[in-house]
Amino acid sequence: MHHRVGILGLGVWPREAYLPILAERNDVEIVTVAARSAATRRFAREILGSGVRVVDDFRDVFNDAEVDVVMLALPNRLHLEAL
């Protein structure tokens, strides 16, 4: 089974912990990333390529028909707000 993933947040922890693991998997494709800062959105485009949709509003990830799975990669204090 192939999973199309949307990621909420792309700070230090997801960059160092999640991205390397996801990159190793053949059954996962990152299709959308939500990040508040322009610098993080730029980083996402540079690292993940132009095929990944990069947005500034996390709700766009939930509303993206291309996304099968949402990965919550936000600081703990922001989890409730995102759901």
C-alpha positions in Angstrom: 0.0 0.0 0.0 1.2 3.5 -0.9 0.6 6.3 1.6 0.5 10.0 0.6 1.5 12.0 3.6 0.8 15.6 4.7 3.1 16.9 7.4 2.1 19.6 9.8 5.2 21.4 10.9 8.8 21.0 9.7 11.0 22.2 12.6 14.2 20.6 13.8 12.7 17.4 15.2 10.8 16.4 12.1 13.8 17.4 9.9 16.2 15.2 11.9 13.9 12.4 12.9 11.0 12.0 10.5 12.3 13.1 7.1 15.2 10.6 7.0 12.9 7.7 8.0 10.2 8.7 5.5 12.8 9.0 2.7 13.9 5.4 3.3 10.4 4.1 2.8 9.2 3.0 -0.7 5.5 3.1 0.4 5.4 6.7 1.5 5.3 9.9 -0.5 5.2 13.4 1.1 2.7 15.4 -0.9 1.9 18.4 1.3 3.7 20.3 4.1 2.3 23.1 6.3 4.7 25.5 7.9 4.1 28.9 9.4 7.4 30.5 8.7 8.5 31.5 5.2 12.0 30.1 6.0 10.6 26.7 6.8 8.4 26.7 3.7 11.5 27.6 1.6 13.4 24.7 3.3 10.6 22.3 2.5 10.6 23.3 -1.2 14.4 23.0 -1.4 14.6 19.6 0.4 11.4 18.0 -0.9 11.3 19.4 -4.4 8.7 21.2 -6.5 6.3 18.3 -6.5 5.4 18.8 -2.9 2.7 21.3 -2.1 3.9 23.7 0.6 1.2 25.8 2.5 1.1 28.2 5.5 -2.2 27.0 6.9 -2.4 23.6 8.5 -6.1 23.3 7.5 -5.0 23.1 3.8 -3.3 19.7 4.6 -6.6 18.3 6.1 -8.5 19.6 3.1 -6.0 18.2 0.5 -7.6 15.3 -1.4 -4.1 14.1 -2.3 -3.3 13.4 1.4 -4.1 9.9 2.9 -2.3 10.4 6.2 -1.5 13.5 8.2 1.7 13.5 10.3 1.5 15.9 13.3 5.1 17.1 13.6 4.3 20.2 15.7 5.4 21.0 19.2 3.2 19.3 21.8 1.5 22.5 22.9 0.1 23.0 19.3 -1.4 19.5 18.9 -4.9 20.4 20.2 -5.1 23.6 18.0 -4.2 21.6 14.9 -6.9 19.0 15.5 
